[in-house]
Amino acid sequence: MSWTKTAISEFLFERKGKYKPQDEDIQGLQRVEKIDFKGNFYIGDKASKTNMILVKNGDLVISGINIAKGAMCIYTGEKDVVATIHYSSYTFDENKINVNYFKRFLKSPEFIKLISEQVKGGIKTEIKPKHILPLEINLPDIDTQNVIVSNFEKLDDDMTTLDGEVEYQQNMLTKLKQSILQEAIEGKLTSKWREQNQDIEPASVLLEKIKAEKEHLIKENKIKKSKPLAEISEDEIPFEIPSNWKWTHLDKVSINRDGDRIPVSQAERERKDKIYDYYGASGVIDKIDGFTHNGDFLLIGEDGANLVARSTPIAFIASGKFWVNNHAHVLEFNNDTLLNYIKYYINAIDLKPYITGGFQPKLSQTNLNKIKVSLPPIEEQKEVINQIEKLFAICDELEEQINSSKQNTQTLMQAVLKEAFER
């Protein structure tokens, strides 16, 4: 094994020539639209107003902006293509360099160190041929390069297997959390607790208290009377619940505060002081100098793909002084226990029966009111919340372990890259 100090320009050669978009030599050629961090190459017919370079079959093409993240590949198309000057294209001497070895070198800490030492601005600079070609690197002979590449390919297979296992664990954890929520709203998590607490007031008593409070607020003109909803029939019940629970509609246990929402454009928000949280469909999206609500409220996304994708919680609690735009419903409850229970309930159930629209899903206020709720007695709600939080705490510990495994694999790859190229 021998390593030699070698200028990159001894084995890598820039494909010369720059073309204006209207030049006849490049008319009809497709252009490089993107090279992603995995080295996938995307071409299309989108026109460009900037100067272009030519790319031929077998060329190494590098993104000057994302080189250290892996945005490079060998072009294998039958026809020539063009790329903007944010890319560079090279031929290379296969007797001196295994291009797969060199591609990995460009993602290594050693390359980043060289760039940082010799190029003003370091790796954050748009890396061009004038930056790469003069660099001198410790280069092993071609046979050693081939062995290193082979070892990396085996490591890649191991990493892919490990990444797949991490992804599988993350998916299973998501399903476990959803299963916990479902069992909670069906009364299964608190079955033993009910056996030991059989003398508590049933949920029907809680419903009557909430009804009386809402009627009082209506008389005082503090809230408006809602449109009456029919009682839930046996055929409409989605699952069985304990005998002292009660099926009801969300409208009957909450007060809707959507009327206080005020949307503010981004341009207008930029002119205001950043004091209070500004909420949208999935949480805080900005800050603003005023507030529309003050207290503890449940926010539920009104529109957007997340209603179906469920990549983030649909229902979340907002407390204190805050501003809400018109993309999140705002609900108030007569106690914090009910507020938290309904948060978990909304995040547990399938909302598709209440969502309208295809390309732009929407949960209207009318359909929000119609959501069927399995309501436990207030004392059991406390135990439901307690059980969920205990089990979620265990899930959070598991998630930390999974994320740690993922981070360890990334650290391992960086260590291997460092070891392979640092001589």
Disulfide bonds with the S-S distance in Angstrom:
none
